[in-house]
Amino acid sequence: MSYSILPNRFVAGEQLAAQLLAYQSHPQGLILALPRGGVPVALILAQKLHLPLDLCLVRKIGSPGQPELALGAIAQDNIQILNQALIEQLKLPREKITPIIEREHQELERRNQTYRGHKPYPNLQDRIVILVDDGLATGATMMAAIAFVRSHHPQRIILAIPVVAPSAIPQLRGLADEIVYLIAPESLHSISLWYDDFRQVTDQEVHHYLKQAGF
């Protein structure tokens, strides 16, 4: 099976929006982006679907010495998702993981202050929440995001992600009400391989995109 390469996050947002037109201008609709890479994707979705844009802050918990290997993730409201099977497989004691979790909590709080300041968080109860990221490999951060949103009693949770690891889809289907994606490559390797332009999104760019969306 062949897969198309996405030019950039903005085009990915346009293509996802075409699959979500049923929610265009929905009075209960709300788009939550996972910073930083999910924000430009979500900006286009917000513009095309005429929905408000906000943020869902999450952080991956990387393995000691292998930060790209996700042991789990954290989200706001002290949400914590850990892959206990992987932690046991790697024989990692709790004292090795705790400093990483504490560091990620600090970064989560820094981002909250940087992006939101004193802006209140939107009420998610009975909302149709579209969670957006630019790609998903293990699913750890998205699972933390879903747990956070679910705790606020939304009407529906929809995942909109351009590139998804096929192995993560069944579990995500069990946690969210709907999942929309563009590419599910059999050999993912890295999310960046499926974009022509996958440069890192900066804090300044996040502010710029949020301003464009009227945040």
Backbone as JSON Lines, residues from 0, in Angstrom:
{"i":0,"aa":"M","n":[0.85,-1.19,0.0],"ca":[0.0,0.0,0.0],"c":[0.88,1.24,0.0]}
{"i":1,"aa":"S","n":[0.55,2.22,-0.84],"ca":[1.33,3.46,-0.9],"c":[0.59,4.56,-0.16]}
{"i":2,"aa":"Y","n":[1.36,5.48,0.42],"ca":[0.79,6.58,1.17],"c":[1.34,7.89,0.64]}
{"i":3,"aa":"S","n":[0.5,8.92,0.65],"ca":[0.93,10.24,0.22],"c":[1.69,10.93,1.35]}
{"i":4,"aa":"I","n":[2.65,11.73,0.99],"ca":[3.37,12.54,1.96],"c":[2.63,13.87,2.08]}
{"i":5,"aa":"L","n":[2.41,14.32,3.3],"ca":[1.73,15.59,3.54],"c":[2.71,16.75,3.38]}
{"i":6,"aa":"P","n":[2.34,17.8,2.65],"ca":[3.26,18.93,2.47],"c":[3.64,19.6,3.79]}
{"i":7,"aa":"N","n":[2.64,19.85,4.65],"ca":[2.89,20.51,5.93],"c":[1.66,20.34,6.83]}
{"i":8,"aa":"R","n":[1.73,20.9,8.03],"ca":[0.64,20.74,9.0],"c":[-0.63,21.48,8.55]}
{"i":9,"aa":"F","n":[-0.47,22.58,7.82],"ca":[-1.64,23.34,7.38],"c":[-2.47,22.56,6.37]}
{"i":10,"aa":"V","n":[-1.8,21.94,5.42],"ca":[-2.51,21.11,4.44],"c":[-3.16,19.92,5.14]}
{"i":11,"aa":"A","n":[-2.48,19.37,6.13],"ca":[-3.07,18.27,6.92],"c":[-4.38,18.73,7.57]}
{"i":12,"aa":"G","n":[-4.38,19.96,8.09],"ca":[-5.58,20.5,8.71],"c":[-6.71,20.65,7.71]}
{"i":13,"aa":"E","n":[-6.39,21.09,6.5],"ca":[-7.4,21.23,5.45],"c":[-8.02,19.89,5.1]}
{"i":14,"aa":"Q","n":[-7.17,18.87,4.98],"ca":[-7.67,17.55,4.6],"c":[-8.51,16.92,5.72]}
{"i":15,"aa":"L","n":[-8.13,17.16,6.96],"ca":[-8.93,16.66,8.08],"c":[-10.28,17.38,8.14]}
{"i":16,"aa":"A","n":[-10.27,18.69,7.88],"ca":[-11.5,19.48,7.93],"c":[-12.53,18.94,6.94]}
{"i":17,"aa":"A","n":[-12.05,18.48,5.79],"ca":[-12.97,17.95,4.78],"c":[-13.72,16.72,5.27]}
{"i":18,"aa":"Q","n":[-13.14,16.02,6.26],"ca":[-13.8,14.83,6.81],"c":[-14.67,15.16,8.04]}
{"i":19,"aa":"L","n":[-14.65,16.41,8.46],"ca":[-15.36,16.79,9.68],"c":[-16.4,17.87,9.44]}
{"i":20,"aa":"L","n":[-16.85,18.0,8.21],"ca":[-17.8,19.06,7.87],"c":[-19.14,18.91,8.59]}
{"i":21,"aa":"A","n":[-19.44,17.72,9.06],"ca":[-20.69,17.51,9.81],"c":[-20.72,18.34,11.09]}
{"i":22,"aa":"Y","n":[-19.54,18.76,11.57],"ca":[-19.47,19.54,12.81],"c":[-19.26,21.04,12.54]}
{"i":23,"aa":"Q","n":[-19.31,21.44,11.29],"ca":[-19.09,22.85,10.95],"c":[-20.12,23.74,11.64]}
{"i":24,"aa":"S","n":[-19.63,24.77,12.32],"ca":[-20.46,25.76,13.01],"c":[-21.38,25.14,14.08]}
{"i":25,"aa":"H","n":[-21.03,23.96,14.57],"ca":[-21.86,23.33,15.59],"c":[-21.8,24.15,16.88]}
{"i":26,"aa":"P","n":[-22.94,24.49,17.47],"ca":[-22.92,25.36,18.66],"c":[-22.19,24.76,19.85]}
{"i":27,"aa":"Q","n":[-22.08,23.44,19.9],"ca":[-21.38,22.79,21.01],"c":[-19.95,22.39,20.64]}
{"i":28,"aa":"G","n":[-19.55,22.68,19.42],"ca":[-18.23,22.25,18.95],"c":[-17.09,23.06,19.54]}
{"i":29,"aa":"L","n":[-15.99,22.39,19.79],"ca":[-14.78,23.03,20.33],"c":[-13.57,22.22,19.88]}
{"i":30,"aa":"I","n":[-12.54,22.91,19.41],"ca":[-11.3,22.26,18.99],"c":[-10.24,22.49,20.06]}
{"i":31,"aa":"L","n":[-9.62,21.42,20.51],"ca":[-8.51,21.5,21.47],"c":[-7.26,20.96,20.81]}
{"i":32,"aa":"A","n":[-6.24,21.78,20.73],"ca":[-4.97,21.4,20.11],"c":[-3.97,20.96,21.17]}
{"i":33,"aa":"L","n":[-3.18,19.93,20.83],"ca":[-2.06,19.52,21.67],"c":[-0.82,20.28,21.2]}
{"i":34,"aa":"P","n":[-0.31,21.22,22.02],"ca":[0.88,21.97,21.61],"c":[2.12,21.07,21.63]}
{"i":35,"aa":"R","n":[3.13,21.38,20.79],"ca":[3.02,22.56,19.94],"c":[2.6,22.19,18.52]}
{"i":36,"aa":"G","n":[2.97,20.98,18.08],"ca":[2.74,20.61,16.69],"c":[1.3,20.53,16.27]}
{"i":37,"aa":"G","n":[0.4,20.28,17.23],"ca":[-1.01,20.17,16.88],"c":[-1.68,21.51,16.63]}
{"i":38,"aa":"V","n":[-1.04,22.61,17.03],"ca":[-1.69,23.92,16.95],"c":[-1.9,24.39,15.5]}
{"i":39,"aa":"P","n":[-0.89,24.33,14.61],"ca":[-1.16,24.75,13.23],"c":[-2.19,23.88,12.52]}
{"i":40,"aa":"V","n":[-2.21,22.59,12.82],"ca":[-3.24,21.71,12.26],"c":[-4.62,22.16,12.74]}
{"i":41,"aa":"A","n":[-4.71,22.43,14.05],"ca":[-5.98,22.82,14.67],"c":[-6.44,24.2,14.21]}
{"i":42,"aa":"L","n":[-5.5,25.1,13.93],"ca":[-5.85,26.43,13.45],"c":[-6.67,26.34,12.16]}
{"i":43,"aa":"I","n":[-6.21,25.53,11.22],"ca":[-6.92,25.38,9.95],"c":[-8.27,24.73,10.18]}
{"i":44,"aa":"L","n":[-8.32,23.72,11.06],"ca":[-9.6,23.09,11.38],"c":[-10.58,24.12,11.95]}
{"i":45,"aa":"A","n":[-10.1,24.96,12.86],"ca":[-10.95,25.97,13.48],"c":[-11.48,26.95,12.43]}
{"i":46,"aa":"Q","n":[-10.61,27.33,11.5],"ca":[-11.01,28.28,10.46],"c":[-12.0,27.66,9.48]}
{"i":47,"aa":"K","n":[-11.74,26.43,9.07],"ca":[-12.6,25.76,8.09],"c":[-13.94,25.35,8.68]}
{"i":48,"aa":"L","n":[-13.94,24.96,9.95],"ca":[-15.17,24.47,10.58],"c":[-15.9,25.55,11.36]}
{"i":49,"aa":"H","n":[-15.29,26.74,11.45],"ca":[-15.9,27.86,12.17],"c":[-16.19,27.47,13.63]}
{"i":50,"aa":"L","n":[-15.15,26.93,14.27],"ca":[-15.26,26.51,15.67],"c":[-14.18,27.19,16.49]}
{"i":51,"aa":"P","n":[-14.43,27.42,17.78],"ca":[-13.4,28.02,18.65],"c":[-12.23,27.06,18.86]}
{"i":52,"aa":"L","n":[-11.06,27.65,19.07],"ca":[-9.83,26.88,19.29],"c":[-9.3,27.16,20.69]}
{"i":53,"aa":"D","n":[-8.92,26.08,21.37],"ca":[-8.26,26.2,22.66],"c":[-7.18,25.12,22.73]}
{"i":54,"aa":"L","n":[-6.59,24.95,23.89],"ca":[-5.46,24.04,24.04],"c":[-5.76,22.92,25.04]}
{"i":55,"aa":"C","n":[-5.14,21.78,24.82],"ca":[-5.13,20.7,25.79],"c":[-3.67,20.36,26.05]}
{"i":56,"aa":"L","n":[-3.19,20.73,27.22],"ca":[-1.76,20.59,27.52],"c":[-1.44,19.2,28.04]}
{"i":57,"aa":"V","n":[-0.53,18.53,27.38],"ca":[-0.08,17.2,27.77],"c":[1.44,17.14,27.61]}
{"i":58,"aa":"R","n":[2.05,16.2,28.31],"ca":[3.5,15.99,28.18],"c":[3.79,14.51,28.23]}
{"i":59,"aa":"K","n":[4.64,14.07,27.34],"ca":[5.08,12.68,27.32],"c":[6.07,12.43,28.45]}
{"i":60,"aa":"I","n":[6.01,11.25,29.04],"ca":[7.0,10.83,30.04],"c":[7.98,9.9,29.31]}
{"i":61,"aa":"G","n":[9.15,10.41,29.02],"ca":[10.14,9.63,28.29],"c":[10.94,8.71,29.2]}
{"i":62,"aa":"S","n":[11.42,7.65,28.64],"ca":[12.23,6.7,29.41],"c":[13.61,7.28,29.7]}
{"i":63,"aa":"P","n":[14.18,7.0,30.88],"ca":[15.54,7.48,31.18],"c":[16.54,6.98,30.13]}
{"i":64,"aa":"G","n":[17.25,7.91,29.52],"ca":[18.23,7.54,28.49],"c":[17.62,7.33,27.12]}
{"i":65,"aa":"Q","n":[16.29,7.2,27.04],"ca":[15.59,7.04,25.77],"c":[14.35,7.93,25.79]}
{"i":66,"aa":"P","n":[14.55,9.25,25.73],"ca":[13.43,10.18,25.9],"c":[12.32,10.02,24.87]}
{"i":67,"aa":"E","n":[12.65,9.44,23.7],"ca":[11.62,9.26,22.66],"c":[10.71,8.08,22.97]}
{"i":68,"aa":"L","n":[11.15,7.19,23.86],"ca":[10.34,6.03,24.24],"c":[9.38,6.44,25.35]}
{"i":69,"aa":"A","n":[8.09,6.42,25.05],"ca":[7.09,6.92,26.0],"c":[6.73,5.87,27.04]}
{"i":70,"aa":"L","n":[6.93,6.24,28.3],"ca":[6.48,5.4,29.41],"c":[5.04,5.75,29.79]}
{"i":71,"aa":"G","n":[4.57,6.85,29.26],"ca":[3.22,7.32,29.55],"c":[3.15,8.8,29.28]}
{"i":72,"aa":"A","n":[2.2,9.47,29.9],"ca":[2.03,10.91,29.68],"c":[1.24,11.51,30.84]}
{"i":73,"aa":"I","n":[1.34,12.82,30.95],"ca":[0.56,13.56,31.95],"c":[-0.25,14.63,31.24]}
{"i":74,"aa":"A","n":[-1.34,15.06,31.89],"ca":[-2.17,16.15,31.39],"c":[-2.56,17.04,32.55]}
{"i":75,"aa":"Q","n":[-3.3,18.08,32.26],"ca":[-3.77,18.97,33.31],"c":[-4.65,18.21,34.3]}
{"i":76,"aa":"D","n":[-4.92,18.86,35.44],"ca":[-5.71,18.25,36.52],"c":[-5.04,17.01,37.09]}
{"i":77,"aa":"N","n":[-3.69,16.95,37.0],"ca":[-2.92,15.83,37.55],"c":[-3.29,14.48,36.92]}
{"i":78,"aa":"I","n":[-3.73,14.51,35.68],"ca":[-3.97,13.26,34.94],"c":[-2.63,12.61,34.64]}
{"i":79,"aa":"Q","n":[-2.52,11.31,34.91],"ca":[-1.27,10.58,34.68],"c":[-1.59,9.2,34.12]}
{"i":80,"aa":"I","n":[-1.03,8.91,32.96],"ca":[-1.2,7.61,32.31],"c":[0.17,6.96,32.21]}
{"i":81,"aa":"L","n":[0.34,5.78,32.79],"ca":[1.62,5.08,32.74],"c":[1.45,3.71,32.1]}
{"i":82,"aa":"N","n":[2.42,3.35,31.27],"ca":[2.46,2.01,30.66],"c":[3.21,1.08,31.62]}
{"i":83,"aa":"Q","n":[2.47,0.49,32.54],"ca":[3.09,-0.34,33.57],"c":[3.8,-1.55,32.99]}
{"i":84,"aa":"A","n":[3.23,-2.12,31.93],"ca":[3.86,-3.29,31.3],"c":[5.24,-2.94,30.77]}
{"i":85,"aa":"L","n":[5.36,-1.78,30.13],"ca":[6.66,-1.34,29.58],"c":[7.63,-1.01,30.71]}
{"i":86,"aa":"I","n":[7.14,-0.37,31.75],"ca":[8.0,-0.03,32.89],"c":[8.56,-1.29,33.53]}
{"i":87,"aa":"E","n":[7.72,-2.31,33.68],"ca":[8.18,-3.58,34.24],"c":[9.16,-4.29,33.29]}
{"i":88,"aa":"Q","n":[8.86,-4.2,32.0],"ca":[9.74,-4.84,31.01],"c":[11.14,-4.22,31.04]}
{"i":89,"aa":"L","n":[11.19,-2.89,31.22],"ca":[12.47,-2.18,31.26],"c":[13.12,-2.23,32.64]}
{"i":90,"aa":"K","n":[12.38,-2.82,33.61],"ca":[12.88,-2.93,35.0],"c":[13.25,-1.55,35.56]}
{"i":91,"aa":"L","n":[12.37,-0.59,35.37],"ca":[12.63,0.77,35.85],"c":[12.02,0.98,37.23]}
{"i":92,"aa":"P","n":[12.83,1.28,38.23],"ca":[12.28,1.57,39.56],"c":[11.58,2.92,39.58]}
{"i":93,"aa":"R","n":[10.65,3.08,40.51],"ca":[9.87,4.31,40.6],"c":[10.75,5.53,40.79]}
{"i":94,"aa":"E","n":[11.84,5.37,41.53],"ca":[12.7,6.53,41.79],"c":[13.39,7.06,40.53]}
{"i":95,"aa":"K","n":[13.44,6.24,39.48],"ca":[14.0,6.7,38.2],"c":[12.97,7.49,37.4]}
{"i":96,"aa":"I","n":[11.7,7.17,37.61],"ca":[10.62,7.77,36.82],"c":[10.1,9.06,37.45]}
{"i":97,"aa":"T","n":[10.07,9.1,38.79],"ca":[9.49,10.25,39.49],"c":[10.12,11.58,39.09]}
{"i":98,"aa":"P","n":[11.48,11.7,39.01],"ca":[12.06,12.99,38.61],"c":[11.63,13.42,37.2]}
{"i":99,"aa":"I","n":[11.44,12.45,36.3],"ca":[11.0,12.77,34.94],"c":[9.59,13.33,34.97]}
{"i":100,"aa":"I","n":[8.72,12.68,35.75],"ca":[7.33,13.15,35.87],"c":[7.3,14.56,36.45]}
{"i":101,"aa":"E","n":[8.11,14.8,37.48],"ca":[8.15,16.13,38.11],"c":[8.63,17.19,37.13]}
{"i":102,"aa":"R","n":[9.63,16.83,36.33],"ca":[10.16,17.77,35.33],"c":[9.09,18.1,34.27]}
{"i":103,"aa":"E","n":[8.35,17.08,33.86],"ca":[7.32,17.3,32.85],"c":[6.15,18.11,33.42]}
{"i":104,"aa":"H","n":[5.86,17.92,34.7],"ca":[4.83,18.75,35.35],"c":[5.25,20.22,35.34]}
{"i":105,"aa":"Q","n":[6.53,20.48,35.58],"ca":[7.04,21.85,35.54],"c":[6.9,22.44,34.14]}
{"i":106,"aa":"E","n":[7.21,21.65,33.13],"ca":[7.09,22.12,31.74],"c":[5.63,22.34,31.38]}
{"i":107,"aa":"L","n":[4.75,21.47,31.88],"ca":[3.31,21.64,31.64],"c":[2.83,22.96,32.22]}
{"i":108,"aa":"E","n":[3.26,23.27,33.43],"ca":[2.86,24.52,34.07],"c":[3.46,25.72,33.34]}
{"i":109,"aa":"R","n":[4.73,25.58,32.88],"ca":[5.35,26.68,32.12],"c":[4.55,26.98,30.87]}
{"i":110,"aa":"R","n":[4.16,25.93,30.16],"ca":[3.39,26.13,28.93],"c":[2.02,26.72,29.22]}
{"i":111,"aa":"N","n":[1.42,26.29,30.31],"ca":[0.12,26.83,30.68],"c":[0.21,28.34,30.9]}
{"i":112,"aa":"Q","n":[1.24,28.76,31.63],"ca":[1.44,30.18,31.88],"c":[1.8,30.93,30.59]}
{"i":113,"aa":"T","n":[2.65,30.31,29.77],"ca":[3.11,30.95,28.54],"c":[1.97,31.15,27.55]}
{"i":114,"aa":"Y","n":[1.17,30.13,27.35],"ca":[0.13,30.18,26.34],"c":[-1.18,30.79,26.84]}
{"i":115,"aa":"R","n":[-1.54,30.48,28.07],"ca":[-2.87,30.85,28.56],"c":[-2.84,32.06,29.48]}
{"i":116,"aa":"G","n":[-1.78,32.18,30.28],"ca":[-1.76,33.27,31.25],"c":[-2.89,33.12,32.24]}
{"i":117,"aa":"H","n":[-3.75,34.14,32.3],"ca":[-4.89,34.1,33.22],"c":[-6.2,33.79,32.5]}
{"i":118,"aa":"K","n":[-6.12,33.42,31.24],"ca":[-7.34,33.1,30.48],"c":[-7.99,31.84,31.06]}
{"i":119,"aa":"P","n":[-9.27,31.9,31.42],"ca":[-9.92,30.73,32.01],"c":[-10.08,29.6,31.01]}
{"i":120,"aa":"Y","n":[-10.1,28.36,31.52],"ca":[-10.26,27.21,30.65],"c":[-11.73,27.08,30.28]}
{"i":121,"aa":"P","n":[-12.02,26.68,29.04],"ca":[-13.43,26.57,28.63],"c":[-14.14,25.42,29.34]}
{"i":122,"aa":"N","n":[-15.44,25.57,29.52],"ca":[-16.26,24.52,30.08],"c":[-16.45,23.43,29.03]}
{"i":123,"aa":"L","n":[-16.07,22.2,29.35],"ca":[-16.14,21.1,28.38],"c":[-17.41,20.27,28.52]}
{"i":124,"aa":"Q","n":[-18.18,20.51,29.55],"ca":[-19.37,19.69,29.78],"c":[-20.34,19.83,28.61]}
{"i":125,"aa":"D","n":[-20.77,18.68,28.08],"ca":[-21.73,18.59,26.97],"c":[-21.2,19.17,25.66]}
{"i":126,"aa":"R","n":[-19.9,19.41,25.58],"ca":[-19.34,19.93,24.34],"c":[-18.94,18.77,23.42]}
{"i":127,"aa":"I","n":[-18.89,19.05,22.13],"ca":[-18.32,18.12,21.16],"c":[-16.87,18.56,20.98]}
{"i":128,"aa":"V","n":[-15.95,17.81,21.56],"ca":[-14.54,18.2,21.61],"c":[-13.75,17.45,20.54]}
{"i":129,"aa":"I","n":[-13.09,18.23,19.68],"ca":[-12.21,17.65,18.66],"c":[-10.77,17.84,19.13]}
{"i":130,"aa":"L","n":[-10.12,16.76,19.5],"ca":[-8.72,16.78,19.95],"c":[-7.81,16.63,18.75]}
{"i":131,"aa":"V","n":[-6.81,17.51,18.64],"ca":[-5.99,17.57,17.43],"c":[-4.5,17.51,17.77]}
{"i":132,"aa":"D","n":[-3.78,16.65,17.06],"ca":[-2.32,16.64,17.12],"c":[-1.81,16.45,15.69]}
{"i":133,"aa":"D","n":[-0.49,16.6,15.5],"ca":[0.05,16.46,14.15],"c":[0.47,15.03,13.8]}
{"i":134,"aa":"G","n":[0.47,14.15,14.79],"ca":[0.81,12.76,14.55],"c":[0.77,11.98,15.85]}
{"i":135,"aa":"L","n":[0.66,10.67,15.71],"ca":[0.52,9.83,16.9],"c":[1.25,8.52,16.68]}
{"i":136,"aa":"A","n":[2.2,8.25,17.56],"ca":[2.99,7.01,17.46],"c":[2.51,5.99,18.5]}
{"i":137,"aa":"T","n":[2.83,6.23,19.76],"ca":[2.41,5.28,20.81],"c":[0.99,5.56,21.3]}
{"i":138,"aa":"G","n":[0.56,6.81,21.19],"ca":[-0.77,7.18,21.68],"c":[-0.77,7.64,23.12]}
{"i":139,"aa":"A","n":[0.38,7.68,23.78],"ca":[0.43,8.0,25.21],"c":[-0.11,9.39,25.51]}
{"i":140,"aa":"T","n":[0.36,10.41,24.78],"ca":[-0.08,11.77,25.07],"c":[-1.57,11.94,24.75]}
{"i":141,"aa":"M","n":[-2.03,11.32,23.67],"ca":[-3.44,11.45,23.32],"c":[-4.32,10.75,24.35]}
{"i":142,"aa":"M","n":[-3.86,9.63,24.88],"ca":[-4.64,8.95,25.92],"c":[-4.78,9.83,27.16]}
{"i":143,"aa":"A","n":[-3.71,10.55,27.51],"ca":[-3.77,11.47,28.65],"c":[-4.73,12.61,28.34]}
{"i":144,"aa":"A","n":[-4.7,13.11,27.1],"ca":[-5.6,14.19,26.69],"c":[-7.06,13.73,26.76]}
{"i":145,"aa":"I","n":[-7.31,12.52,26.29],"ca":[-8.68,11.97,26.33],"c":[-9.15,11.84,27.78]}
{"i":146,"aa":"A","n":[-8.28,11.35,28.64],"ca":[-8.63,11.18,30.05],"c":[-8.98,12.53,30.69]}
{"i":147,"aa":"F","n":[-8.21,13.55,30.35],"ca":[-8.49,14.89,30.88],"c":[-9.85,15.39,30.39]}
{"i":148,"aa":"V","n":[-10.08,15.31,29.09],"ca":[-11.34,15.8,28.53],"c":[-12.52,14.99,29.06]}
{"i":149,"aa":"R","n":[-12.37,13.67,29.11],"ca":[-13.46,12.79,29.57],"c":[-13.86,13.13,31.01]}
{"i":150,"aa":"S","n":[-12.9,13.54,31.82],"ca":[-13.2,13.87,33.22],"c":[-14.09,15.1,33.35]}
{"i":151,"aa":"H","n":[-14.22,15.87,32.25],"ca":[-15.05,17.08,32.26],"c":[-16.4,16.85,31.57]}
{"i":152,"aa":"H","n":[-16.74,15.6,31.31],"ca":[-18.07,15.18,30.86],"c":[-18.51,15.84,29.55]}
{"i":153,"aa":"P","n":[-17.72,15.64,28.48],"ca":[-18.15,16.17,27.18],"c":[-19.26,15.3,26.59]}
{"i":154,"aa":"Q","n":[-19.95,15.84,25.61],"ca":[-20.96,15.06,24.89],"c":[-20.29,14.02,23.99]}
{"i":155,"aa":"R","n":[-19.16,14.42,23.38],"ca":[-18.5,13.55,22.4],"c":[-17.04,13.96,22.28]}
{"i":156,"aa":"I","n":[-16.15,12.98,22.1],"ca":[-14.73,13.25,21.86],"c":[-14.35,12.69,20.49]}
{"i":157,"aa":"I","n":[-13.82,13.56,19.65],"ca":[-13.38,13.18,18.31],"c":[-11.88,13.44,18.22]}
{"i":158,"aa":"L","n":[-11.14,12.48,17.7],"ca":[-9.71,12.66,17.48],"c":[-9.48,12.99,16.02]}
{"i":159,"aa":"A","n":[-8.71,14.03,15.76],"ca":[-8.35,14.43,14.39],"c":[-6.83,14.5,14.31]}
{"i":160,"aa":"I","n":[-6.23,13.5,13.66],"ca":[-4.78,13.35,13.64],"c":[-4.34,12.97,12.23]}
{"i":161,"aa":"P","n":[-3.44,13.72,11.62],"ca":[-3.04,13.42,10.25],"c":[-2.36,12.06,10.08]}
{"i":162,"aa":"V","n":[-1.42,11.74,10.95],"ca":[-0.63,10.51,10.81],"c":[-0.75,9.68,12.09]}
{"i":163,"aa":"V","n":[-1.16,8.43,11.95],"ca":[-1.41,7.58,13.11],"c":[-0.76,6.21,12.92]}
{"i":164,"aa":"A","n":[-0.13,5.7,13.98],"ca":[0.37,4.34,13.97],"c":[-0.82,3.38,14.0]}
{"i":165,"aa":"P","n":[-0.92,2.45,13.05],"ca":[-2.07,1.53,13.02],"c":[-2.27,0.78,14.33]}
{"i":166,"aa":"S","n":[-1.18,0.46,15.02],"ca":[-1.28,-0.31,16.26],"c":[-2.01,0.45,17.35]}
{"i":167,"aa":"A","n":[-2.04,1.78,17.25],"ca":[-2.68,2.59,18.29],"c":[-4.18,2.78,18.05]}
{"i":168,"aa":"I","n":[-4.64,2.53,16.84],"ca":[-6.02,2.85,16.47],"c":[-7.05,2.07,17.29]}
{"i":169,"aa":"P","n":[-6.91,0.74,17.46],"ca":[-7.95,0.02,18.22],"c":[-8.14,0.56,19.64]}
{"i":170,"aa":"Q","n":[-7.05,0.84,20.32],"ca":[-7.16,1.36,21.68],"c":[-7.81,2.74,21.7]}
{"i":171,"aa":"L","n":[-7.44,3.59,20.73],"ca":[-8.02,4.92,20.67],"c":[-9.5,4.88,20.37]}
{"i":172,"aa":"R","n":[-9.9,3.93,19.51],"ca":[-11.33,3.78,19.2],"c":[-12.13,3.42,20.46]}
{"i":173,"aa":"G","n":[-11.47,2.72,21.37],"ca":[-12.14,2.35,22.61],"c":[-12.25,3.48,23.61]}
{"i":174,"aa":"L","n":[-11.42,4.52,23.42],"ca":[-11.4,5.64,24.37],"c":[-12.16,6.86,23.87]}
{"i":175,"aa":"A","n":[-12.12,7.08,22.55],"ca":[-12.79,8.22,21.96],"c":[-14.06,7.76,21.24]}
{"i":176,"aa":"D","n":[-14.91,8.7,20.87],"ca":[-16.14,8.37,20.18],"c":[-15.94,8.25,18.67]}
{"i":177,"aa":"E","n":[-14.9,8.92,18.17],"ca":[-14.64,8.92,16.73],"c":[-13.19,9.28,16.51]}
{"i":178,"aa":"I","n":[-12.58,8.7,15.5],"ca":[-11.2,9.05,15.13],"c":[-11.13,9.28,13.64]}
{"i":179,"aa":"V","n":[-10.55,10.41,13.26],"ca":[-10.37,10.78,11.86],"c":[-8.88,10.95,11.62]}
{"i":180,"aa":"Y","n":[-8.37,10.3,10.58],"ca":[-6.94,10.41,10.27],"c":[-6.75,10.36,8.76]}
{"i":181,"aa":"L","n":[-5.55,10.71,8.31],"ca":[-5.24,10.73,6.88],"c":[-4.34,9.58,6.46]}
{"i":182,"aa":"I","n":[-3.35,9.28,7.29],"ca":[-2.36,8.27,6.95],"c":[-2.16,7.34,8.14]}
{"i":183,"aa":"A","n":[-2.18,6.04,7.89],"ca":[-1.86,5.05,8.92],"c":[-0.84,4.09,8.32]}
{"i":184,"aa":"P","n":[0.41,4.53,8.19],"ca":[1.43,3.73,7.5],"c":[1.78,2.45,8.26]}
{"i":185,"aa":"E","n":[1.94,1.36,7.51],"ca":[2.26,0.07,8.13],"c":[3.6,0.13,8.86]}
{"i":186,"aa":"S","n":[4.55,0.9,8.31],"ca":[5.84,1.11,8.97],"c":[5.99,2.6,9.25]}
{"i":187,"aa":"L","n":[5.61,3.0,10.44],"ca":[5.58,4.43,10.77],"c":[6.98,5.02,10.88]}
{"i":188,"aa":"H","n":[7.86,4.34,11.64],"ca":[9.23,4.79,11.9],"c":[9.23,6.13,12.65]}
{"i":189,"aa":"S","n":[8.83,7.21,11.98],"ca":[8.82,8.53,12.59],"c":[7.72,9.36,11.94]}
{"i":190,"aa":"I","n":[7.02,10.16,12.73],"ca":[5.97,11.03,12.19],"c":[6.55,11.97,11.14]}
{"i":191,"aa":"S","n":[7.75,12.46,11.38],"ca":[8.36,13.46,10.49],"c":[8.54,12.95,9.06]}
{"i":192,"aa":"L","n":[8.65,11.63,8.88],"ca":[8.85,11.06,7.54],"c":[7.64,11.25,6.64]}
{"i":193,"aa":"W","n":[6.49,11.55,7.22],"ca":[5.25,11.63,6.46],"c":[4.84,13.07,6.15]}
{"i":194,"aa":"Y","n":[5.76,13.99,6.43],"ca":[5.58,15.41,6.09],"c":[6.79,15.88,5.29]}
{"i":195,"aa":"D","n":[6.55,16.73,4.28],"ca":[7.67,17.42,3.63],"c":[8.28,18.44,4.56]}
{"i":196,"aa":"D","n":[7.43,19.16,5.27],"ca":[7.87,20.2,6.2],"c":[7.36,19.83,7.59]}
{"i":197,"aa":"F","n":[8.27,19.43,8.46],"ca":[7.89,19.06,9.83],"c":[8.8,19.78,10.82]}
{"i":198,"aa":"R","n":[9.11,21.03,10.48],"ca":[9.97,21.81,11.39],"c":[9.29,21.99,12.74]}
{"i":199,"aa":"Q","n":[10.1,22.16,13.78],"ca":[9.57,22.32,15.13],"c":[8.77,23.6,15.23]}
{"i":200,"aa":"V","n":[7.63,23.54,15.9],"ca":[6.8,24.72,16.14],"c":[7.27,25.39,17.43]}
{"i":201,"aa":"T","n":[7.5,26.69,17.38],"ca":[8.02,27.43,18.54],"c":[6.87,27.99,19.39]}
{"i":202,"aa":"D","n":[7.2,28.41,20.61],"ca":[6.22,29.07,21.47],"c":[5.67,30.32,20.79]}
{"i":203,"aa":"Q","n":[6.55,31.07,20.1],"ca":[6.12,32.29,19.42],"c":[5.11,31.98,18.32]}
{"i":204,"aa":"E","n":[5.34,30.89,17.6],"ca":[4.39,30.5,16.56],"c":[3.06,30.07,17.15]}
{"i":205,"aa":"V","n":[3.1,29.37,18.28],"ca":[1.86,28.98,18.95],"c":[1.05,30.22,19.29]}
{"i":206,"aa":"H","n":[1.7,31.24,19.85],"ca":[1.0,32.5,20.17],"c":[0.4,33.12,18.91]}
{"i":207,"aa":"H","n":[1.16,33.11,17.83],"ca":[0.7,33.69,16.58],"c":[-0.54,32.97,16.05]}
{"i":208,"aa":"Y","n":[-0.51,31.64,16.08],"ca":[-1.65,30.87,15.57],"c":[-2.88,31.06,16.46]}
{"i":209,"aa":"L","n":[-2.66,31.1,17.77],"ca":[-3.78,31.31,18.69],"c":[-4.41,32.68,18.47]}
{"i":210,"aa":"K","n":[-3.58,33.68,18.22],"ca":[-4.08,35.04,17.96],"c":[-4.92,35.04,16.69]}
{"i":211,"aa":"Q","n":[-4.45,34.32,15.67],"ca":[-5.21,34.22,14.41],"c":[-6.59,33.6,14.64]}
{"i":212,"aa":"A","n":[-6.66,32.69,15.59],"ca":[-7.92,32.01,15.88],"c":[-8.8,32.79,16.86]}
{"i":213,"aa":"G","n":[-8.32,33.94,17.3],"ca":[-9.1,34.75,18.24],"c":[-9.06,34.24,19.66]}
{"i":214,"aa":"F","n":[-7.99,33.53,20.01],"ca":[-7.84,32.95,21.35],"c":[-7.69,34.06,22.38]}
